[in-house]
Amino acid sequence: MRMNASLMGPSDLIAIRQYLDRAGVEHWIDGGWAVDALIGGSQTRPHQDLDLVIPMSSVDAAIKALRTVGFEIDEDQRPVAFTMTDGDGRKVDFHPVVWDQNGEGMQSQLDGGNWRYPAHGFAGFGRVAGQPVRCLTADVQILCHAGYDLDEADLHDLELLRSIQER
């Protein structure tokens, strides 16, 4: 059993990415880990989960890949989102998208609408544990922080994202 079962560490992130890569699941890191990746890979705060944007067409492959290593669906709001957790409390939060004719990622919303990820937002690259990772760009992650009450972690992430934009 891991000492801090509710936290997602860099080695967990790398392992999960490897499982998804082996299954051919294209993915982009979002949320707190993407912020840390964009600033150079240093972990700036504890992370409760790993947020990933994936193509809707890869949802079944992602589920199958993580089930083989002990993850099970925890919250299922498909097609909007779903989470998977394992026995150690590691949690992956998936955000499935469908690509439109302009290369933008459309994520269904619970109200029946769509969240639009601008195409350029999928061009982000960063590092975690010394490894290159694809992630959403800083400007798109700032957009993703709109429309809900921000907690301390969100405010921390926004400060770092704005500092990236100022560079």
N, C-alpha and C positions, 0 to 999 in steps of 0.2 A: 504494500500500500504506500502510495506517495505521501510525503509529509504534508504537503499543501494541496490536498486533493481538489480544492475548488479553483485553483489557479492554472492558467495555461502558460507554460514556459516556452522558451525558444526551441528547445529540443522537441517538445510536443508539436509545435507548429511545423518544424522541419519534417518530422515523421508523418504527420497527417498529409502534408503536401506530397511526400513520396508515395503514399498509398494512392492518392488521387492521380498523380502523374502516371503510375503503373497502370491504372485503370483507364487512362486516356481522358481524364476529366480536366478540361481547361478551367482555370480558376484565377481569380484576382483577389488579393487580400484587401479588406476594407476595415474600417474601425481603428481601434487603438493600435493593433499590430501594424497596420499600414502606415500610420503616423510614425511609429518608431522606425519602420523600414525606410521611409522617405528621409528621415533625418540622419540616417547612416547606420541604423541597426542596433543602437543601444536601447535597451529596455528602459523607458522613462517612468513607468508605473506598472502596478500589477494588472494582469489581464484575466478577466473571468472567463473569456471565451475567445474563439477565433472566428471572425466574420469573413465569409467568403461569398463572392459573387460568382455564379456558375451559369452556363447556358441551361435553359429549361430542358433541352434535349439530353443533358447529362445527369439529370436528377437520379434516375434509376441506377446508373453506373456509380455515382457517388455513394448512394445508400449501400449498394452491394459491397463496394470497396471498404467502407468503414465498418460494415457489419462483420467482415472477415477478421477484424482486429478488435472486436468486442464493443463497438458502438451500436446503440439502438436509437430509434426515433424517440425523442422526448416530447417535443411540441410539434404538431403537424397542422400547419395552416396553408398547405399547398393549394393553389399554385403560388401564393404570396411568399411564404417562407417556411422553413422547418429547421428544427435543431436536432442534433444527435449528441448523446452523452455516452460515456463509458463508465465502467465500474469504479474508476478512480475519480470521477467527477469532471473529467475533461469535457468541454462542450464546444461544438462547432455549430455556428449559426449560418445557414445557407440562405442566400438571396438569389433565386433563379430569375434569369432574364431571357427574353426572346428578342432577337435582333430585328430591327426594322430595316427598311431599304437604305437608310442613311448610316447604318452601323451603330445606331444608338441602342442601348439595352433598355428594354421595357420590362419593368417589374410590376406585376399585378398588385393591387392594394385591396385591403379588406372592404373598402367602400365601393369597390367595383371599378375604380379608376386605375391609372397606371402612374408609376414613378419613372421618369425618363433619366437614364444615365447618359449624358452626352458622349458621343463616340470618342472624343479626345480623352475622356476620363479613363479609358482603359489602356492608356499609354504610359502609366506610371511604372517606375522601377525603383527598387530599393534593395536593402540588404537586411537579413536577419541571421544572426549567428554566422556571419561571414559569407553567407550564401545569397546570390542574387534572387530576388523574388519580384513577381509582377504584382502591382497593386494599383488601386485607384489613385489618380492624381490629387494633389492637395486641394485644388480648386473644387473638384467634384466632391471630395470628402467634406469640404465646408458646406456645400449645398445639401449634403445628406444630413447635416446637423440642424436643418430648419424644420419647423412645424411640430416640435415637442419640447417639453420642459427639460432643460439641460441639467445634468448632475455635475458633480465635481470632476469626474473623469472626462466628461464631454468638454467642460470648460478648459481643462488642461490640454486636451487634444486640439481644441480650436486655437489656443495660444500658440502651440507648436506649428500648426498648419499655417497660420498667418505669418509666422517667422520664416517659414519656407518660401512663401510667396514674396516676401520682402527681399529675398536674396537676389 
